[in-house]
Amino acid sequence: MKIKIITLLFLLPFLILCTNKRKPEITEQDIRDTKEALVGVNRMMVQKDKARIVKYSDSLGLDLQETESGLWYRITKVGSGNTVQKNEVVTLAYDVSLLDGTHCYSSDSLEYKQFRVGQGGVESGLEEGILMLNKGSKAIFIMPPHLAHGLTGDGDRVPARSVIVYHVELINVEL
């Protein structure tokens, strides 16, 4: 019995070393291939979102324009004064819904939205759109996920990878 235990004690480290598999090394080519695949998937998702927005816009006859970043918009009422500039504080009346009409948020129930433009804290698509407006303007902004709440949604009323529709009225602009 003693010999078996001694033999086992000598063989145990050898067995552990033999069964310990080496982790495969990740090469630069593996990283490039993965990045290329992810970029391809991202392009595909952006195109899919764009098709959904075009279908929505066409079904309602919205006659939207698209910015270079992918924000879709239509200014429904032109206000007065200068257009909004970065670092100005804006106050908005708003209504947010999903493409299927599901209501998410509105200033009627949550108060006006106020933020300093260019400081973040709101959807990047909203910041981009606000820079096209002046006091009193009304607009529709349709934001694909990459300009709204992204892959995860907002953790409350906006699900993951959602296209959102913002109806806004620019109530006030101040320094």
Order of alpha helices (4+ residues) and beta strands (2+ residues): alpha-alpha-beta-beta-beta-beta-alpha-beta-alpha-beta-beta
